[in-house]
Amino acid sequence: MTFRAMPAPWHDILTETFKERPELAVDLLRDGLGHDLPRNALVRAESGSLNTRNSQDLHVDTVTVIGPPCGASWRSS
């Protein structure tokens, strides 16, 4: 039997931070790591439930999307 360790409190804090402020991911990638991303990109947090083409369900903590609006709750970074 395998047991997974519970995430540390800092994991939960970071996860909630990116959910509440998804533009932070763009800022860190652009300003912290030097990636070429637009300054006024439209950014939103999405569901962390993903599915592969082989029907494998994946559940991640946070998904940040950059792109044109196709729904509600958009913010400009």
Secondary structure as GFF3:
##gff-version 3
##sequence-region A 1 77
A	DSSP	alpha_helix	9	20	.	.	.	ID=ss1
A	DSSP	alpha_helix	23	27	.	.	.	ID=ss2
A	DSSP	pi_helix	28	32	.	.	.	ID=ss3
A	DSSP	beta_strand	42	46	.	.	.	ID=ss4
A	DSSP	beta_strand	49	51	.	.	.	ID=ss5
A	DSSP	beta_strand	57	59	.	.	.	ID=ss6
A	DSSP	beta_strand	63	66	.	.	.	ID=ss7
A	DSSP	beta_strand	75	76	.	.	.	ID=ss8
###
